[in-house]
Amino acid sequence: MSKALTVILLLAMLIQVLKPLNLPGLRHRRDFWKIAVFAIAVMMVTVLIRP
């Protein structure tokens, strides 16, 4: 599951750079870093939850 989530978030960042998603907070191409911060936070939570 974590690998699939990683791939989905990487694709979202790529799409954001090519054509902005027009979601609140993601209106410009330069906002792709917000997706990266979210991805890092999700991966940290995944590591903390796994036994």
N, C-alpha and C positions, 0 to 999 in steps of 0.2 A: 504494500500500500504506500509506503513512504517513497518508493522509487517512482510510482505512478504519479504521486503528488508533486514530486520534484520535476518530472517531465512536463506536467500540466503548467506549473508555475514558470518554468523556462519558456514554454511556448507563449504564455501570456506576456512575458517580458519582451519576447521577440515581436509579437503582434503589436504591443504598445509602441515599440520603437518604429515599426513600419507604418502603422496606422493607429492612432490613439483610440482607445476603447470608449471614450466619451462617458465614462462613469464618473460620479462625483469624486473629485480628487485625482482623477486620471484623465484630464482633458488635454494635456500636452505630451509631446514625445519625451520630454525630459523627466516626466513623472514615473518612468519605469523603475527607478530606484525604490519607490514605495512598495512595489511588488516584491523586490528583492529583500527588503526589510521584513515584510510579512513572511516570506519564504524562510528566512533565517529564524524568525520567531517560531514558526510552525515546526521546523526541524529541531529546535532546542526543546520544545515541548515533547516532541516524539521521543527524543533521547531520554528525557527525564521520566517519561511514562513507562518505557520499555524496561522489563526486569533484567 
